[in-house]
């Protein structure tokens, strides 16, 4: 834990872009271990403040978190963290839907369908297993339905129909 705190303090002293680049490299290259856990924790510390400055990195953050989630070597705890970070990332640029649709499209276009397919598959599994993962998947779904109404209007019905 002290290693993570030291890493976070080190990263806070650097510029936004270099911090995000280092974190995303860790997410993309670390398959398991303390480096991946530290990167997830540092990303949590940054995204929980809902600052607009992280919006320019949202597309890459979402892609990296998708890779973390689908990596078979990661345990349920890491998958749960990655889903919660997706939720926080979405909230960080939800303000732009309807106001800056180009920005929303830039952030979501690359991974939206992949995330939706994953969320649908999570929700269709046994309701008694993986409760925390399902809860975070539902959080993401609520944010998409509530805060991204303009972006999701045309694509949400065909995706959600099989779920319900």
N, CA and C of each residue as an Amber inpcrd file, in Angstrom:
protein
   492
   0.8230000  -1.1940000   0.0000000   0.0000000   0.0000000   0.0000000
   0.8640000   1.2530000   0.0000000   1.9400000   1.2470000   0.7700000
   2.8120000   2.4100000   0.7910000   3.4380000   2.6490000  -0.5660000
   3.7000000   1.5850000  -1.3060000   4.2290000   1.7360000  -2.6520000
   3.2560000   2.4730000  -3.5450000   1.9670000   2.1540000  -3.4170000
   0.9360000   2.8300000  -4.2160000   0.8620000   4.3080000  -3.8610000
   0.9420000   4.6280000  -2.5810000   0.8680000   6.0250000  -2.1440000
   2.0720000   6.7860000  -2.6730000   3.2470000   6.1970000  -2.5880000
   4.4440000   6.8390000  -3.1280000   4.3420000   7.0460000  -4.6250000
   3.7980000   6.0540000  -5.3220000   3.6230000   6.1640000  -6.7700000
   2.6320000   7.2770000  -7.1070000   1.5660000   7.3870000  -6.3440000
   0.5640000   8.4310000  -6.5830000   1.1780000   9.8100000  -6.3480000
   1.9480000   9.9780000  -5.2730000   2.5960000  11.2610000  -5.0010000
   3.5830000  11.6170000  -6.1080000   4.3200000  10.6290000  -6.5880000
   5.2560000  10.8600000  -7.6900000   4.5000000  11.3210000  -8.9270000
   3.3840000  10.6550000  -9.2340000   2.6190000  10.9920000 -10.4220000
   1.9400000  12.3570000 -10.3070000   1.5650000  12.7610000  -9.0980000
   0.9140000  14.0570000  -8.9110000   1.8610000  15.2150000  -9.2140000
   3.1470000  14.9980000  -9.1030000   4.1180000  16.0550000  -9.3570000
   4.3670000  16.2610000 -10.8470000   3.8610000  15.3750000 -11.6850000
   4.0910000  15.4590000 -13.1200000   2.9030000  16.1060000 -13.8180000
   3.0400000  16.4010000 -15.0870000   1.9520000  17.0020000 -15.8530000
   0.8450000  15.9730000 -16.1030000  -0.3600000  16.4770000 -16.3780000
  -1.5100000  15.6000000 -16.6130000  -1.2470000  14.5660000 -17.6930000
  -0.7250000  15.0080000 -18.8180000  -0.5580000  14.0790000 -19.9300000
   0.4820000  13.0120000 -19.6270000   1.5620000  13.3810000 -18.9640000
   2.5710000  12.3650000 -18.6470000   2.0600000  11.3990000 -17.5830000
   1.2650000  11.8860000 -16.6530000   0.6740000  11.0120000 -15.6330000
  -0.2370000   9.9870000 -16.2890000  -1.1390000  10.4730000 -17.1050000
  -2.0890000   9.5790000 -17.7620000  -1.3660000   8.5950000 -18.6670000
  -0.3670000   9.0640000 -19.3850000   0.3970000   8.1790000 -20.2730000
   1.0410000   7.0450000 -19.4780000   1.6570000   7.3730000 -18.3500000
   2.2870000   6.3350000 -17.5260000   1.2640000   5.3560000 -16.9680000
   0.1350000   5.8850000 -16.4980000  -0.9050000   5.0030000 -15.9630000
  -1.4670000   4.0840000 -17.0390000  -1.7200000   4.6450000 -18.1990000
  -2.2770000   3.8340000 -19.2800000  -1.2740000   2.7990000 -19.7730000
  -0.0060000   3.1300000 -19.7820000   1.0140000   2.1420000 -20.1260000
   1.0160000   0.9990000 -19.1250000   0.8860000   1.3390000 -17.8400000
   0.8100000   0.2890000 -16.8270000  -0.4280000  -0.5850000 -17.0310000
  -1.5660000   0.0480000 -17.2970000  -2.7970000  -0.7110000 -17.5130000
  -2.6830000  -1.6180000 -18.7300000  -2.0490000  -1.1350000 -19.7700000
  -1.9540000  -1.8900000 -21.0110000  -0.8760000  -2.9670000 -20.9680000
   0.1890000  -2.7540000 -20.1810000   1.3240000  -3.6760000 -20.2110000
   1.3990000  -4.6160000 -19.0160000   0.9190000  -4.1800000 -17.8720000
   0.9550000  -5.0360000 -16.6850000  -0.2010000  -6.0230000 -16.7580000
   0.0930000  -7.2690000 -16.7050000  -0.9630000  -8.2800000 -16.7730000
  -1.5070000  -8.6120000 -15.3880000  -0.6860000  -8.4440000 -14.3910000
  -1.1270000  -8.7060000 -13.0190000  -0.1130000  -8.0940000 -12.0600000
  -0.4400000  -8.1190000 -10.7860000   0.5060000  -7.6810000  -9.7760000
   0.2930000  -6.2740000  -9.2820000   1.2820000  -5.8110000  -8.5020000
   1.1920000  -4.5140000  -7.8380000   1.1660000  -3.3440000  -8.8100000
   1.8460000  -3.4640000  -9.9470000   1.8430000  -2.3800000 -10.9220000
   0.4500000  -2.1000000 -11.4520000  -0.2910000  -3.1560000 -11.7560000
  -1.6540000  -3.0050000 -12.2440000  -2.5650000  -2.4660000 -11.1450000
  -2.4230000  -3.0020000  -9.9510000  -3.2460000  -2.5160000  -8.8290000
  -2.9440000  -1.0500000  -8.5250000  -1.6750000  -0.6650000  -8.5630000
  -1.2890000   0.7260000  -8.3250000  -1.8470000   1.6510000  -9.4010000
  -1.8210000   1.1980000 -10.6570000  -2.3570000   2.0100000 -11.7470000
  -3.8660000   2.1830000 -11.6020000  -4.5640000   1.1160000 -11.2290000
  -6.0130000   1.2120000 -11.0140000  -6.3300000   2.1630000  -9.8670000
  -5.5560000   2.0790000  -8.7970000  -5.7810000   2.9480000  -7.6410000
  -5.4830000   4.4090000  -7.9800000  -4.3950000   4.6550000  -8.6930000
  -4.0520000   6.0280000  -9.0680000  -5.1100000   6.6070000 -10.0120000
  -5.5960000   5.7970000 -10.9300000  -6.6420000   6.2540000 -11.8360000
  -7.9240000   6.5610000 -11.0600000  -8.2150000   5.7600000 -10.0530000
  -9.3690000   6.0280000  -9.1930000  -9.2230000   7.3790000  -8.5000000
  -8.0440000   7.6430000  -7.9540000  -7.8120000   8.9070000  -7.2490000
  -8.0000000  10.1040000  -8.1820000  -7.6410000   9.9420000  -9.4370000
  -7.7620000  11.0410000 -10.3890000  -9.2030000  11.2140000 -10.8650000
  -9.8740000  10.1210000 -11.1610000 -11.2110000  10.2090000 -11.7450000
 -12.3110000  10.5190000 -10.7300000 -12.0800000  10.2200000  -9.4800000
 -13.1450000  10.4260000  -8.4970000 -13.4960000  11.8980000  -8.3010000
 -12.6040000  12.7870000  -8.7180000 -12.8540000  14.2220000  -8.5630000
 -13.7230000  14.7920000  -9.6820000 -14.0020000  14.0080000 -10.7050000
 -14.8510000  14.4070000 -11.8410000 -14.3690000  15.6890000 -12.5020000
 -13.0850000  15.7940000 -12.7000000 -12.5130000  16.9790000 -13.3350000
 -12.5630000  16.8430000 -14.8520000 -12.9070000  17.9230000 -15.5150000
 -13.0360000  17.9190000 -16.9730000 -11.7020000  17.6920000 -17.6780000
 -10.6000000  17.9410000 -16.9960000  -9.3000000  17.8450000 -17.6670000
  -8.9600000  16.4240000 -18.1050000  -9.6110000  15.4200000 -17.5390000
  -9.3320000  14.0350000 -17.9230000 -10.1240000  13.6140000 -19.1530000
 -11.0610000  14.4500000 -19.5920000 -11.9200000  14.1040000 -20.7170000
 -11.1220000  13.7970000 -21.9780000 -10.0550000  14.5250000 -22.2030000
  -9.2890000  14.3050000 -23.4340000  -8.6240000  12.9310000 -23.4730000
  -8.5580000  12.2570000 -22.3470000  -7.9610000  10.9300000 -22.2920000
  -9.0190000   9.8180000 -22.1890000 -10.2950000  10.1860000 -22.1920000
 -11.3610000   9.2230000 -21.9050000 -11.3860000   8.0450000 -22.8610000
 -11.2160000   8.2850000 -24.1500000 -11.2670000   7.1890000 -25.1240000
 -10.1890000   6.1490000 -24.8220000  -9.0000000   6.5990000 -24.5380000
  -7.9140000   5.6550000 -24.2430000  -8.1050000   4.9830000 -22.8760000
  -8.6140000   5.7360000 -21.9070000  -8.8890000   5.1470000 -20.5910000
  -9.9150000   4.0210000 -20.7370000 -10.9970000   4.2860000 -21.4640000
 -12.0440000   3.2680000 -21.6450000 -11.4990000   2.0420000 -22.3650000
 -10.6790000   2.2420000 -23.3780000 -10.0910000   1.1070000 -24.1020000
  -9.1620000   0.3010000 -23.1930000  -8.3610000   0.9890000 -22.3940000
  -7.4380000   0.2960000 -21.4870000  -8.1930000  -0.4770000 -20.4180000
  -9.2570000   0.1130000 -19.8880000 -10.0480000  -0.5700000 -18.8660000
 -10.7770000  -1.7740000 -19.4550000 -11.1870000  -1.6910000 -20.7030000
 -11.8050000  -2.8400000 -21.3550000 -10.8020000  -3.9930000 -21.4350000
  -9.5680000  -3.6700000 -21.8110000  -8.5230000  -4.7000000 -21.8790000
  -8.2630000  -5.3230000 -20.5070000  -8.2780000  -4.5000000 -19.4570000
  -8.0870000  -5.0290000 -18.1000000  -9.2330000  -5.9680000 -17.7520000
 -10.4590000  -5.5700000 -18.0500000 -11.6110000  -6.4000000 -17.6870000
 -11.5970000  -7.7450000 -18.3980000 -11.3080000  -7.7640000 -19.6820000
 -11.4010000  -9.0160000 -20.4410000 -10.1650000  -9.8980000 -20.3000000
  -9.1200000  -9.3950000 -19.6640000  -7.9250000 -10.2080000 -19.4460000
  -8.2620000 -11.3570000 -18.4970000  -8.1380000 -12.5670000 -18.9890000
  -8.5110000 -13.7600000 -18.2150000  -7.6680000 -13.9320000 -16.9500000
  -6.4920000 -13.3320000 -16.9120000  -5.6150000 -13.4800000 -15.7460000
  -6.0560000 -12.6230000 -14.5650000  -6.9140000 -11.6330000 -14.8000000
  -7.3370000 -10.7480000 -13.7200000  -8.4680000 -11.3640000 -12.9110000
  -8.4160000 -11.1280000 -11.6210000  -9.4240000 -11.6850000 -10.7200000
 -10.6750000 -10.8040000 -10.6980000 -11.6640000 -11.2390000  -9.9490000
 -12.9320000 -10.5130000  -9.8790000 -12.7590000  -9.1220000  -9.2810000
 -11.8660000  -8.9730000  -8.3280000 -11.6430000  -7.6740000  -7.7030000
 -11.1400000  -6.6550000  -8.7210000 -10.1860000  -7.0400000  -9.5530000
  -9.6750000  -6.1200000 -10.5750000 -10.7420000  -5.8110000 -11.6170000
 -11.5230000  -6.8030000 -11.9610000 -12.6060000  -6.5640000 -12.9280000
 -13.6290000  -5.5960000 -12.3500000 -13.9420000  -5.7700000 -11.0870000
 -14.8910000  -4.8840000 -10.4240000 -14.3430000  -3.4520000 -10.3920000
 -13.0620000  -3.3080000 -10.0640000 -12.4330000  -1.9770000 -10.0510000
 -12.4560000  -1.3490000 -11.4370000 -12.1780000  -2.1550000 -12.4480000
 -12.1500000  -1.5920000 -13.8010000 -13.5360000  -1.1020000 -14.2110000
 -14.5930000  -1.8240000 -13.8370000 -15.9470000  -1.3620000 -14.1480000
 -16.2830000  -0.0820000 -13.3900000 -15.8810000  -0.0030000 -12.1440000
 -16.1530000   1.2100000 -11.3790000 -15.4040000   2.4060000 -11.9880000
 -14.2010000   2.1670000 -12.4750000 -13.4470000   3.2360000 -13.1240000
 -14.0970000   3.6650000 -14.4370000 -14.7090000   2.7340000 -15.1490000
 -15.4670000   3.0950000 -16.3510000 -16.6130000   4.0150000 -15.9610000
 -17.3050000   3.6590000 -14.8930000 -18.3910000   4.4920000 -14.3780000
 -17.8910000   5.9110000 -14.0640000 -16.7740000   6.0160000 -13.3630000
 -16.2210000   7.3350000 -13.0270000 -15.7770000   8.0900000 -14.2790000
 -15.1820000   7.3880000 -15.2130000 -14.7330000   8.0190000 -16.4500000
 -15.9310000   8.5720000 -17.2210000 -16.9930000   7.7970000 -17.3290000
 -18.1970000   8.2640000 -18.0260000 -18.7680000   9.5070000 -17.3600000
 -18.7970000   9.5060000 -16.0460000 -19.3260000  10.6660000 -15.3190000
 -18.4800000  11.9150000 -15.5410000 -17.1830000  11.7260000 -15.8100000
 -16.3040000  12.8810000 -15.9780000 -16.5980000  13.6790000 -17.2440000
 -17.2480000  13.0720000 -18.2410000 -17.5880000  13.8340000 -19.4400000
 -19.0690000  13.7470000 -19.7950000 -19.8990000  13.3180000 -18.8630000
 -21.3430000  13.2440000 -19.1040000 -21.9400000  14.6250000 -19.3680000
 -21.3310000  15.6610000 -18.8230000 -21.8000000  17.0360000 -19.0330000
 -21.8280000  17.4140000 -20.5100000 -21.0210000  16.7570000 -21.3400000
 -20.8780000  17.1570000 -22.7410000 -22.0040000  16.6430000 -23.6420000
 -22.7690000  15.6560000 -23.1940000 -23.8370000  15.1220000 -24.0390000
 -24.8970000  16.1980000 -24.2450000 -25.1710000  16.4960000 -25.5010000
 -26.1230000  17.5410000 -25.8300000 -25.4720000  18.8980000 -25.9950000
 -24.3370000  19.1210000 -25.3470000 -23.6400000  20.4020000 -25.4470000
 -22.4530000  20.3130000 -26.4100000 -21.7130000  19.2330000 -26.3070000
 -20.5520000  19.0030000 -27.1710000 -20.5830000  17.5570000 -27.6550000
 -21.5070000  17.2680000 -28.5420000 -21.7040000  15.8960000 -29.0050000
 -20.4770000  15.3210000 -29.7070000 -19.7060000  16.1750000 -30.3540000
 -18.4790000  15.7040000 -30.9860000 -17.4900000  15.1580000 -29.9710000
 -17.4050000  15.8100000 -28.8320000 -16.5250000  15.3440000 -27.7600000
 -16.9930000  13.9980000 -27.2230000 -18.2900000  13.8610000 -27.0240000
 -18.8330000  12.5900000 -26.5370000 -18.5540000  11.4850000 -27.5450000
 -18.7740000  11.7620000 -28.8050000 -18.5130000  10.7600000 -29.8450000
 -17.0330000  10.3700000 -29.8610000 -16.1650000  11.3490000 -29.7110000
 -14.7210000  11.0780000 -29.6900000 -14.3530000  10.1660000 -28.5150000
 -15.0040000  10.3720000 -27.3840000 -14.7160000   9.5810000 -26.1880000
 -15.2970000   8.1690000 -26.2650000 -16.4720000   8.0260000 -26.8660000
 -17.1870000   6.7560000 -26.7900000 -17.1780000   5.9080000 -28.0620000
 -17.0110000   6.5060000 -29.2230000 -17.1810000   5.7650000 -30.4680000
 -16.3510000   4.4870000 -30.5600000 -15.1180000   4.5170000 -30.1050000
 -14.2400000   3.3530000 -30.2570000 -14.6500000   2.1520000 -29.4140000
 -15.2200000   2.3930000 -28.2360000 -15.4620000   1.2670000 -27.3280000
 -16.9210000   1.0890000 -26.9070000 -17.8160000   1.9650000 -27.3210000
 -19.1950000   1.9060000 -26.8380000 -19.8520000   0.5480000 -27.0910000
 -19.7940000   0.0570000 -28.3090000 -20.4500000  -1.2180000 -28.6280000
 -19.8160000  -2.3870000 -27.8760000 -18.5120000  -2.3500000 -27.7090000
 -17.8290000  -3.4110000 -26.9440000 -18.2710000  -3.4020000 -25.4890000
 -18.3190000  -2.1920000 -24.8950000 -18.7590000  -2.0950000 -23.5050000
 -20.2100000  -2.5300000 -23.3630000 -21.0650000  -2.1330000 -24.2960000
 -22.4780000  -2.5140000 -24.2030000 -22.6480000  -4.0250000 -24.3180000
 -21.9270000  -4.6560000 -25.2310000 -21.9980000  -6.1180000 -25.3620000
 -21.5360000  -6.7910000 -24.0680000 -20.4860000  -6.2530000 -23.4760000
 -19.9760000  -6.8070000 -22.2240000 -20.9870000  -6.6230000 -21.0950000
 -21.5810000  -5.4510000 -20.9910000 -22.5660000  -5.1880000 -19.9360000
 -23.7750000  -6.0940000 -20.0890000 -24.2420000  -6.2660000 -21.3150000
 -25.3780000  -7.1620000 -21.5590000 -25.0240000  -8.5790000 -21.1440000
 -23.8420000  -9.0420000 -21.4930000 -23.4580000 -10.4070000 -21.1150000
 -23.3140000 -10.5530000 -19.6020000 -22.8200000  -9.5140000 -18.9330000
 -22.7080000  -9.5600000 -17.4670000 -24.0980000  -9.6870000 -16.8440000
 -25.0310000  -8.9010000 -17.3350000 -26.3770000  -8.8910000 -16.7510000
 -27.1730000 -10.1510000 -17.0730000 -26.7720000 -10.8810000 -18.1030000
 -27.4840000 -12.1030000 -18.4630000 -26.9640000 -13.3370000 -17.7470000
 -25.9030000 -13.2140000 -16.9800000 -25.3650000 -14.3620000 -16.2560000
 -26.2090000 -14.6450000 -15.0130000 -25.8680000 -15.6900000 -14.3280000
 -26.5760000 -16.1140000 -13.1220000 -26.7190000 -14.9430000 -12.1510000
 -27.9500000 -14.6050000 -11.7690000 -28.1560000 -13.4350000 -10.9010000
 -27.5610000 -13.5790000  -9.5000000 -27.2190000 -14.7880000  -9.1120000
 -26.6950000 -14.9970000  -7.7600000 -25.1710000 -14.9580000  -7.7000000
 -24.5200000 -14.7630000  -8.8340000 -23.0530000 -14.7490000  -8.8250000
 -22.5330000 -13.3830000  -9.2640000 -21.3330000 -13.0720000  -8.8390000
 -20.6330000 -11.8480000  -9.2330000 -21.4680000 -10.5980000  -8.9820000
 -21.9930000 -10.4810000  -7.7900000 -22.9100000  -9.3900000  -7.4570000
 -22.2750000  -8.0110000  -7.6450000 -21.0490000  -7.8210000  -7.1720000
 -20.4040000  -6.5040000  -7.2730000 -20.1440000  -6.1140000  -8.7210000
 -19.7760000  -7.0670000  -9.5360000 -19.5690000  -6.7810000 -10.9580000
 -20.8840000  -6.3740000 -11.5960000 -21.9500000  -7.0680000 -11.2720000
 -23.2700000  -6.7190000 -11.8100000 -23.7110000  -5.3260000 -11.3390000
 -23.4370000  -5.0180000 -10.1050000 -23.8140000  -3.7000000  -9.5870000
 -23.0840000  -2.5910000 -10.3360000 -21.7910000  -2.7780000 -10.5890000
 -21.0500000  -1.7680000 -11.3380000 -21.4970000  -1.7030000 -12.7990000
 -21.8550000  -2.8310000 -13.3790000 -22.3940000  -2.8280000 -14.7460000
 -23.7050000  -2.0420000 -14.7970000 -24.5290000  -2.1980000 -13.7840000
 -25.7760000  -1.4380000 -13.7250000 -25.5180000   0.0490000 -13.5140000
 -24.5030000   0.3870000 -12.7410000 -24.1330000   1.8040000 -12.5820000
 -23.7860000   2.4210000 -13.9350000 -23.0010000   1.7010000 -14.7030000
 -22.6140000   2.1830000 -16.0360000 -23.8470000   2.3510000 -16.9020000
 -24.7230000   1.3630000 -16.8690000 -25.9320000   1.4210000 -17.6790000
 -26.8120000   2.6110000 -17.3000000 -26.9380000   2.8740000 -16.0100000
 -27.7280000   4.0220000 -15.5500000 -27.1190000   5.3330000 -16.0580000
 -25.8040000   5.4710000 -15.9640000 -25.1610000   6.6910000 -16.4500000
 -25.3940000   6.8440000 -17.9490000 -25.2750000   5.7610000 -18.6880000
 -25.4970000   5.8490000 -20.1350000 -26.9330000   6.2280000 -20.4590000
 -27.8920000   5.6310000 -19.7700000 -29.2990000   5.9290000 -20.0390000
 -29.6880000   7.3300000 -19.5850000 -29.1910000   7.7400000 -18.4450000
 -29.5760000   9.0190000 -17.8610000 -28.7910000  10.1940000 -18.4370000
 -27.4790000  10.0440000 -18.5380000 -26.6240000  11.1830000 -18.8530000
 -26.1760000  11.2670000 -20.3100000 -26.3390000  10.2010000 -21.0580000
 -25.9240000  10.1990000 -22.4570000 -27.1140000   9.9120000 -23.3750000
 -28.2340000  10.5340000 -23.0930000 -29.4620000  10.2880000 -23.8590000
 -29.2840000  10.6370000 -25.3340000 -28.6030000  11.7180000 -25.6380000
 -28.3880000  12.0980000 -27.0360000 -27.5100000  11.0880000 -27.7600000
 -26.4380000  10.6690000 -27.1240000 -25.5000000   9.7520000 -27.7670000
 -26.1080000   8.3590000 -27.9480000 -26.8180000   7.8850000 -26.9400000
 -27.3000000   6.4960000 -26.9640000 -28.6710000   6.3300000 -27.6020000
 -29.3180000   7.4020000 -27.9650000 -30.6950000   7.3470000 -28.4630000
 -30.8910000   6.3020000 -29.5520000 -30.0560000   6.2890000 -30.5590000
 -30.2790000   5.3960000 -31.7010000 -29.7600000   3.9830000 -31.4900000
 -28.8120000   3.7990000 -30.6230000 -28.1890000   2.4790000 -30.5120000
 -28.5890000   1.6750000 -29.2890000 -29.2840000   2.2580000 -28.3560000
 -29.5370000   1.5580000 -27.1030000 -30.6410000   0.5090000 -27.1930000
 -31.7190000   0.7800000 -27.8770000 -32.8240000  -0.1820000 -27.9400000
 -32.4190000  -1.5510000 -28.4770000 -31.7340000  -1.6390000 -29.6190000
 -31.3640000  -2.9670000 -30.1110000 -30.4150000  -3.7130000 -29.1620000
 -29.6240000  -2.9820000 -28.4060000 -28.6710000  -3.6260000 -27.5000000
 -29.3770000  -4.1040000 -26.2340000 -30.2840000  -3.3050000 -25.6960000
 -30.9060000  -3.6520000 -24.4270000 -32.0470000  -4.6560000 -24.5580000
 -32.6620000  -4.7510000 -25.7150000 -33.7900000  -5.6620000 -25.8750000
 -33.4810000  -7.0840000 -25.3960000 -32.3390000  -7.6720000 -25.7910000
 -32.0690000  -9.0340000 -25.3150000 -31.8740000  -9.1340000 -23.8060000
 -31.4720000  -8.0440000 -23.1740000 -31.2110000  -8.0770000 -21.7350000
 -32.4870000  -8.2030000 -20.9380000 -33.4950000  -7.4410000 -21.3280000
 -34.7260000  -7.4360000 -20.5630000 -35.6530000  -8.5020000 -21.0590000
